[in-house]
Amino acid sequence: MTITCVIRYEIDPFQRDGFKEVRRELGPYHSSMRRAPCRVFSSHEGTNYVAWGLIAFDSLAAYETYRARLKSDPEARENFAMAQTKRFILREERNFVEVVDGTFGLPSTLAAKS
């Protein structure tokens, strides 16, 4: 069973560009470490202080292994320290979700009716 870690970031709305840059720099690093992408979404319209990260794992144990590797990696530690110093991220919330069978990957019926 695959689980997805959904991270809700509360970011400094005056530092959105800095937040995006930090996440862009870590994206390829996360992918090479996990062999799967980490997707980050920033508000386009509406609330300007929220962003989300989505990253899938085979299990909670795989997530814990990944977190331990991040904490021991000098490049990742440097990136996180810079983000903390500049205070791009004011708060994080993590939730672990799974896909409900029969609800994912369905084609949109709205597009077909247009």
N, C-alpha and C positions, 0 to 999 in steps of 0.2 A: 504494500500500500504506500503510495506517495503522499507525503504531507507537504504543505506549502507554508512557509513562514511569511506572514504578512506583517510588515513593519510600518507603522504609522509614525511619521516624523512630524513634529511641530518644529518648524524652522523660523528663523528670523526673517520676516518678509523683506527686510532691507538688504539681506544677504542671499537672496535666492540664487543669483548667478554663482556665488562662491559655493553654495551647497551643490549646485549642478556640476560644477567643475570637480569637486571632491568625489562625487559619485561617479562621474565619467572616468576619472583616473583609476578608481577601484574596480570598475566594471570588468575590464579584461583580466585583471588580477583574480577577481572572484571566479570568473569563468575557467581560467586555467587551473585554479586550485580545485575546483569542483567538477570540471568537465561539463558544466551546464551553466547557462546564463543567469545572472541576477538582473531583474528588471526593476527600474526605478521610474516612478511617475511623479511629475510635479504638476501642480494646478495650472491649468491654462486660463480658465476664467473662474470667477467666484472667489472662494477663500484663497488668500495669498500666503498663508502660513502653514499649509499642510502639504506633505508629499508622502508617497507610499513606496515601499520596496517589496518585491515578491521574489522568493527564492525557494525552489522545490528540493526536497530531500527524500531519500528512500525510507528514512526512519528518523526518530528523535535521536537515536544513537549517532547516526550520520551527521546530524546537525551539531551535536556536541563535539564530535571529532573536528568538524569544520571550524567551529568557534575556537577550539584549542589551537588549531593550526594558525588561525588569524592572530591570536594573542601572542604566539611565539615568533611570528614573522616580523623582521625589522621594518620592511617596507610598509606593511599594514599598520604596525604600531606608530610609525612616523606619520602616516596619513591621518589616523585617528587622533593623534596628539595635536596635529595642526587644526583639525576640525574643532577640537575642544577649545584650543587657544582662541580661535576666531569666533567661536560660539555660533556656528551656522545652525547647529541642531540644538534646540532648546529642550526637547523631550522626545523620547521614543517609547512606543508601545509595541509589543510583539505578541502575535496570536498565531496559533498553528491550526490550519484548516485542512480539510480533505474534500475532494470532489464528491458530490452526491451523484451516484450513478444515474445515467439517463438525462443529465442536465448540462453536460459539458460538450462543446464541439458541435452543437446543433446549428444547422443553417438558420439564418434569420428569415422568418416568414414575412416580415415587413418589407424587406428588399424585394421579394418576389412579387408583392402586390403592387409595387410602384409602377 
